[in-house]
């Protein structure tokens, strides 16, 4: 279902070859990811309880920190109910 999580740098390597204007690079480089805590808040449970759920693979990894796109969590949440 999900591909291997990407780091922030991996997700925008295509912009490093100057194919985009500076404005286009700025627009495409902003990705919003939800943290573990934000996911818990979004679905209305305590952060500690979220550890008991079978979470989807993260969309991004920054060090050991996982991040999920809102669409990923919305789909996962709809399917788990």
Buried (B, 14 or more C-beta within 10 A) or exposed (E): EEEEBBEEEEBBEEBEEEEBEEEEBEEEEEEEBBEBEBBBBBBEEEEEEBEEBEBBBBBBBEEEEBBBBBEBBEEBBEEEE
